[in-house]
Amino acid sequence: MADKKISDAELEILEVLWSAGEALSANEIRIRLNQKKDWERTTVLTLIRRLLDKGVISQEKREVYYYTPCMERSAYVKEETRSFVNKFFRGSAKNLAAALIADEDMSREEIEELRTYFRESFH
């Protein structure tokens, strides 16, 4: 899926499917999306078709079509993070962290949380 870019709107469909934890029909997807903003039926169907074409979701015919994601959210996030780091930081997570700290985007508390995370994760 690395070469298949997912738009923000397509990602919203995926987020609904991931959070549902079960297959959903297009109507069920739209109902959940409409909790945040109004989505036209045709828009949802178009986005579902794009995701199917990209191989990101699969469909199962029951009384209507039901859709499920083809990868876990955590795998998608890992892939997107790797792509972001490669694109903007020459593949270096250290360069990413340095950029965040240099621009003062991270508070001391967040930096300490990262230290603790690394200490606990790698010892």
SETOR-178858 format. One record per residue (C-alpha): x, y, z; residue in one letter. Coordinates in Angstrom, 2 decimals. Layout:
N
<<X,Y,Z>,'a'> ...
//
This chain:
123
<<0.00,0.00,0.00>,'m'> <<3.03,2.29,0.25>,'a'> <<2.61,3.45,-3.35>,'d'> <<-1.14,4.03,-2.96>,'k'> <<-1.78,7.44,-1.49>,'k'> <<-4.84,7.74,0.71>,'i'> <<-6.63,11.10,0.67>,'s'> <<-7.86,12.72,3.87>,'d'> <<-11.47,11.91,2.95>,'a'> <<-10.57,8.27,2.23>,'e'> <<-8.77,8.13,5.56>,'l'> <<-11.96,9.22,7.31>,'e'> <<-13.73,6.20,5.80>,'i'> <<-10.89,3.96,6.99>,'l'> <<-11.02,5.45,10.49>,'e'> <<-14.74,4.59,10.67>,'v'> <<-14.04,1.02,9.60>,'l'> <<-11.12,0.62,12.00>,'w'> <<-13.08,1.98,14.94>,'s'> <<-16.10,-0.22,14.13>,'a'> <<-14.09,-3.41,14.39>,'g'> <<-16.56,-5.14,12.07>,'e'> <<-17.72,-4.96,8.47>,'a'> <<-20.03,-2.04,7.70>,'l'> <<-22.36,-1.24,4.82>,'s'> <<-22.02,2.03,2.92>,'a'> <<-25.07,3.36,4.76>,'n'> <<-23.61,2.46,8.15>,'e'> <<-20.35,4.17,7.19>,'i'> <<-22.25,7.29,6.13>,'r'> <<-24.28,7.36,9.38>,'i'> <<-21.07,7.26,11.42>,'r'> <<-19.41,9.90,9.25>,'l'> <<-22.44,12.16,9.58>,'n'> <<-21.91,12.35,13.34>,'q'> <<-19.14,14.88,12.56>,'k'> <<-20.27,16.48,9.29>,'k'> <<-22.75,15.87,6.49>,'d'> <<-21.62,13.45,3.81>,'w'> <<-23.55,12.90,0.61>,'e'> <<-24.35,9.29,-0.23>,'r'> <<-22.64,9.61,-3.61>,'t'> <<-19.48,11.00,-2.00>,'t'> <<-19.26,8.05,0.39>,'v'> <<-19.83,5.59,-2.46>,'l'> <<-17.14,7.28,-4.59>,'t'> <<-14.62,7.14,-1.73>,'l'> <<-15.45,3.49,-1.06>,'i'> <<-14.92,2.71,-4.76>,'r'> <<-11.51,4.45,-4.68>,'r'> <<-10.46,2.48,-1.60>,'l'> <<-11.59,-0.76,-3.25>,'l'> <<-9.65,0.12,-6.41>,'d'> <<-6.54,0.77,-4.31>,'k'> <<-6.95,-2.57,-2.55>,'g'> <<-7.18,-0.88,0.84>,'v'> <<-10.61,-2.26,1.73>,'i'> <<-12.49,-5.38,0.67>,'s'> <<-16.17,-5.95,0.11>,'q'> <<-18.46,-8.84,0.90>,'e'> <<-21.88,-9.26,-0.67>,'k'> <<-24.65,-10.00,1.81>,'r'> <<-28.07,-8.35,1.50>,'e'> <<-25.93,-5.32,0.56>,'v'> <<-22.17,-4.89,0.29>,'y'> <<-20.18,-4.77,3.51>,'y'> <<-16.67,-3.33,3.73>,'y'> <<-13.64,-4.11,5.87>,'t'> <<-10.12,-2.65,5.87>,'p'> <<-7.34,-4.85,4.46>,'c'> <<-4.79,-3.68,7.02>,'m'> <<-4.76,-2.77,10.68>,'e'> <<-4.65,0.89,11.65>,'r'> <<-1.34,0.40,13.47>,'s'> <<0.28,-1.01,10.30>,'a'> <<-1.03,1.93,8.26>,'y'> <<0.26,4.46,10.80>,'v'> <<3.66,2.75,10.88>,'k'> <<3.89,2.82,7.08>,'e'> <<2.83,6.47,6.84>,'e'> <<5.24,7.47,9.60>,'t'> <<8.12,5.70,7.86>,'r'> <<7.20,7.43,4.59>,'s'> <<7.05,10.84,6.32>,'f'> <<10.42,10.38,8.03>,'v'> <<12.02,9.19,4.78>,'n'> <<10.56,12.07,2.77>,'k'> <<11.30,14.95,5.12>,'f'> <<14.11,13.73,7.38>,'f'> <<16.22,11.51,5.09>,'r'> <<15.04,8.43,6.95>,'g'> <<16.33,9.62,10.30>,'s'> <<14.01,9.60,13.31>,'a'> <<16.77,11.47,15.13>,'k'> <<16.48,14.30,12.57>,'n'> <<12.70,14.37,13.17>,'l'> <<13.16,14.63,16.94>,'a'> <<15.85,17.29,16.51>,'a'> <<13.51,19.33,14.29>,'a'> <<10.71,19.14,16.84>,'l'> <<12.97,20.18,19.69>,'i'> <<14.74,22.92,17.68>,'a'> <<11.43,24.55,16.77>,'d'> <<10.31,24.36,20.39>,'e'> <<7.23,22.42,19.31>,'d'> <<7.80,20.00,22.16>,'m'> <<7.43,20.96,25.79>,'s'> <<9.94,19.83,28.38>,'r'> <<7.27,17.47,29.68>,'e'> <<6.87,15.85,26.24>,'e'> <<10.64,15.50,25.91>,'i'> <<10.78,13.83,29.31>,'e'> <<7.94,11.50,28.32>,'e'> <<9.96,10.47,25.24>,'l'> <<13.05,9.86,27.36>,'r'> <<11.05,7.68,29.69>,'t'> <<9.48,5.82,26.77>,'y'> <<12.86,5.07,25.17>,'f'> <<14.41,4.11,28.48>,'r'> <<11.59,1.67,29.25>,'e'> <<11.31,0.31,25.71>,'s'> <<14.95,-0.45,25.09>,'f'> <<16.24,-1.65,28.46>,'h'> 
//
